[in-house]
Amino acid sequence: MKYVTGTANTRETAASRPSVVPPAERGTRARVARLILEHGPVTAAALGERLGLTPAAVRRHLDALLAEGMIEPRTARQRGQRGRGRPAKLFGITDAGRSAFEHAYDDLAGSALRFLAERLGGEAVADFARSQVSALVARLTPVIREAPEDQRLRVLAEALSADGYAASASKTGTGGEQLCQHHCPVAHVAAEFPQLCEAETEAFAQLLGTPVQRLATIAHGDGICTTHVSPRPQNRESKESGR
């Protein structure tokens, strides 16, 4: 989102650019930003491949998003021995870019929770947070329980994505699984009231029927919310009994 000041220099710069972005161009640019939000940080080449865009088209959209402060360039971390050439440039979402996808009324929610905390204390905020996620648990419990055990996290991730959390599920090298949420509609409020994240984590454990551990959260400044999901206890027991 651009912020325009009243200076003459800004007006001249704005006048030198097209005042209206064609709808198709806006739509493609939004898709680029969404992909960076959900899968970033990513390279320009990866974006072009996913969207079927030419390098020139990708660069045009990236330049516009960079100018608007929606994304920022990052350098890929080097692992192991260095390869030849320069490290690939990645593009990640910024706080401003993440805010453009917000659907919650952060100011109102924050004010309401502060009022609740001042009048009734932190435990009242925790109770409120649990009551909020209880609806999620009630809605998803039958759906997740009907899914095969090895597909339950994927079902949860899809449900969270439908609610605006841009979630994905993957296996880990230690036998567990990992849930990543690339977007949090209430991140700014959760930064002040961690009870929201704690209640959500409790809900995940209840839905999946196995211990989970939060490793990172957007509310605390991390790029994504990451949750480690332990293997289901009955799975380990069944393996042992089958020996």
Disulfide bonds with the S-S distance in Angstrom:
none
